[in-house]
Amino acid sequence: MTELNETKKKLATMNERYDKSKQAVAKKGREVKALKEKIKDLEKELSLDKVISKIKRILWTHIGQSITDQWQYIETIHEHIDLIGRSHKENQKAKVALGNMPEIANRMINVLNNRTGSQLTAMGISNRTDTILLIKRVLTLRNLVQTLDRRCQEMQTKVNKFMDSYTILHNRGLPSLLNSAGRLLSHENYAKRVTTFATNQITAGSSAQQETGPATGQSLYDKI
């Protein structure tokens, strides 16, 4: 009987130790799980994912503000583009209408300056004043055509400078300024387009596969 009681006590002790062992294992399991989560959080910090997202938000905020500040200039440039197109068409019509009349007008000035009234009459020029007025109109139109050409060239230079700068930014990811019809968007619609694009860029960057180990300065630069 005594031996049975001792055996029961030993069994109870073993069960108690087993239960404590299971509790210890469970506790260790929870500790390991917590450590794993902590490691994941640290890996995220080491990959600079949060930092990069914040930097991208700051950059896109500044880009959006810069666009707002320059929008009047952007509208002016696109007005220049339209104006240059219309001016070229009208100038071409004027050049066709002029034909070779400016050359003839220059020769006629020389004739008027070196001929007498009777000589002009013999040449079919009965009214010196009317001829002078005609020459003046021809030369005035020629001068206007030449002036318009110069103005268009000056505007085109500014347009080209803007488009070269914008093309660089567009190639780096800045959304297009134009709608499907090729017309300049309103500032409100373009701001929405930039915001949507920036959000997608930040979200795509955050969901991308993260680096293992600390990120280098070069990898940070490449990500941004």
C-alpha positions in Angstrom: 0.0 0.0 0.0 2.8 2.3 0.9 4.6 1.5 -2.4 1.4 2.4 -4.3 1.1 5.7 -2.6 4.7 6.5 -3.4 4.1 5.6 -7.1 1.1 7.9 -7.2 3.1 10.7 -5.7 5.8 10.2 -8.3 3.3 10.1 -11.1 1.7 13.3 -9.8 5.1 15.0 -9.6 5.9 13.9 -13.1 2.6 15.2 -14.4 3.1 18.5 -12.6 6.6 18.8 -14.1 5.2 17.9 -17.6 2.5 20.6 -17.3 5.2 23.1 -16.3 7.3 21.9 -19.2 4.4 22.5 -21.6 3.8 25.9 -20.2 7.5 26.7 -20.5 7.5 25.5 -24.1 4.4 27.6 -24.9 5.9 30.6 -23.2 9.1 30.1 -25.2 7.0 29.8 -28.4 5.3 33.1 -27.7 8.6 34.7 -27.0 10.0 33.3 -30.3 7.0 34.6 -32.2 7.3 38.0 -30.6 11.0 38.0 -31.5 10.2 37.1 -35.1 7.7 40.0 -35.3 10.3 42.3 -33.9 12.8 41.1 -36.4 10.4 41.8 -39.2 9.8 45.3 -37.9 13.5 45.9 -37.7 14.0 44.5 -41.2 11.4 47.0 -42.4 13.3 49.8 -40.6 16.6 48.6 -42.0 15.1 48.6 -45.6 14.2 52.2 -45.1 10.7 51.5 -46.5 8.9 54.0 -44.3 11.6 56.6 -44.8 11.5 56.2 -48.5 7.7 56.6 -48.5 7.9 59.7 -46.4 10.6 61.2 -48.7 8.5 60.4 -51.8 5.5 62.1 -50.2 7.6 65.2 -49.4 9.1 65.2 -52.9 5.7 64.9 -54.7 4.2 67.6 -52.4 7.0 70.0 -53.4 6.6 68.9 -57.1 2.8 69.6 -56.9 3.5 73.1 -55.3 6.1 73.9 -57.9 3.6 73.0 -60.7 1.0 75.3 -59.1 3.5 78.1 -58.8 4.5 77.7 -62.5 1.0 76.9 -63.9 0.5 80.4 -65.3 3.8 80.1 -67.2 2.8 76.7 -68.4 -0.5 78.1 -69.7 1.4 80.9 -71.4 3.7 78.5 -73.2 0.8 76.5 -74.5 -0.9 79.7 -75.7 2.3 80.5 -77.5 2.2 77.1 -79.2 -1.3 77.7 -80.5 -0.4 81.3 -81.5 2.7 80.2 -83.4 0.6 77.6 -85.3 -2.0 80.2 -86.3 0.6 82.8 -87.1 2.5 80.5 -89.4 -0.7 79.8 -91.4 -1.5 83.5 -91.7 2.0 84.4 -92.5 2.2 81.8 -95.2 -1.0 83.2 -96.8 0.6 86.7 -96.8 3.8 85.4 -98.4 1.8 83.8 -101.1 -0.2 87.0 -101.7 3.0 89.0 -101.8 4.8 86.7 -104.2 7.7 88.6 -105.8 6.0 92.0 -105.4 8.6 93.2 -102.8 11.4 92.8 -105.4 9.2 94.6 -108.0 8.5 97.3 -105.5 12.2 97.9 -104.9 12.8 98.2 -108.6 9.8 100.6 -109.0 11.3 102.9 -106.3 14.4 103.1 -108.4 12.3 103.8 -111.5 10.3 106.5 -109.8 13.4 108.2 -108.5 15.2 108.2 -111.9 12.4 108.9 -114.4 10.5 112.0 -115.4 6.7 112.3 -115.5 6.6 111.9 -119.2 8.9 108.8 -119.1 6.7 107.3 -116.4 3.6 108.0 -118.5 5.3 106.3 -121.5 5.9 103.3 -119.2 2.3 103.1 -118.3 2.6 104.8 -114.9 0.1 107.7 -115.1 -0.2 108.4 -111.4 3.1 108.6 -109.4 1.3 109.0 -106.1 -0.9 105.9 -106.5 2.2 103.9 -107.5 4.1 105.2 -104.4 1.1 104.2 -102.2 1.0 100.7 -103.7 4.7 100.3 -103.2 4.4 101.5 -99.6 1.6 98.9 -98.9 3.7 96.1 -100.4 6.8 97.0 -98.4 4.7 97.5 -95.2 3.2 94.0 -95.6 6.6 92.6 -96.3 8.0 94.2 -93.1 5.0 92.9 -91.1 5.6 89.4 -92.4 9.3 89.6 -91.5 8.5 91.0 -88.0 5.9 88.2 -87.4 8.5 85.7 -88.4 11.0 87.1 -85.9 8.3 87.1 -83.1 7.4 83.5 -83.9 11.0 82.5 -83.8 11.5 84.2 -80.4 8.4 82.5 -79.0 9.5 79.2 -80.5 12.8 79.5 -78.7 11.0 79.9 -75.4 8.7 77.0 -76.2 11.6 74.7 -77.1 13.4 75.6 -73.9 10.3 74.7 -71.9 9.6 71.5 -73.8 13.2 70.3 -73.4 13.0 70.8 -69.6 9.5 69.2 -69.4 10.6 66.2 -71.5 13.4 65.5 -69.0 10.8 65.6 -66.2 8.3 63.6 -68.2 10.9 60.9 -68.9 11.6 60.7 -65.1 7.9 60.1 -64.4 6.0 63.4 -64.4 2.6 62.8 -66.0 1.6 64.3 -69.3 0.2 67.9 -69.3 -2.2 67.0 -72.2 -5.5 65.3 -72.4 -6.4 62.6 -75.0 -7.2 65.4 -77.6 -3.7 66.9 -77.1 -5.0 69.9 -75.3 -3.6 71.3 -72.1 -5.4 70.1 -69.0 -6.9 72.5 -66.5 -4.7 73.0 -63.4 -7.3 71.2 -61.3 -7.4 68.1 -63.5 -3.6 68.0 -63.8 -3.2 68.3 -60.0 -5.5 65.3 -59.6 -3.5 63.4 -62.2 -0.2 64.1 -60.4 -1.8 63.2 -57.0 -3.0 59.8 -58.4 0.3 59.1 -60.0 2.3 60.0 -56.9 0.0 57.8 -54.7 0.5 54.9 -57.1 4.3 55.4 -57.1 4.4 55.5 -53.3 2.1 52.4 -52.9 4.1 50.5 -55.5 7.4 51.3 -53.7 6.0 50.2 -50.4 4.6 46.9 -51.7 7.8 46.0 -53.6 10.1 43.3 -52.3 12.2 44.7 -49.5 16.0 44.4 -49.2 17.7 42.1 -46.8 20.1 44.0 -44.5 20.7 47.7 -44.3 20.1 49.8 -47.4 23.0 51.6 -48.9 23.0 55.2 -50.0 23.0 54.2 -53.6 20.0 51.9 -53.1 18.1 54.7 -51.3 18.9 57.0 -54.2 17.8 54.4 -56.8 14.5 53.8 -54.9 13.7 57.5 -54.7 
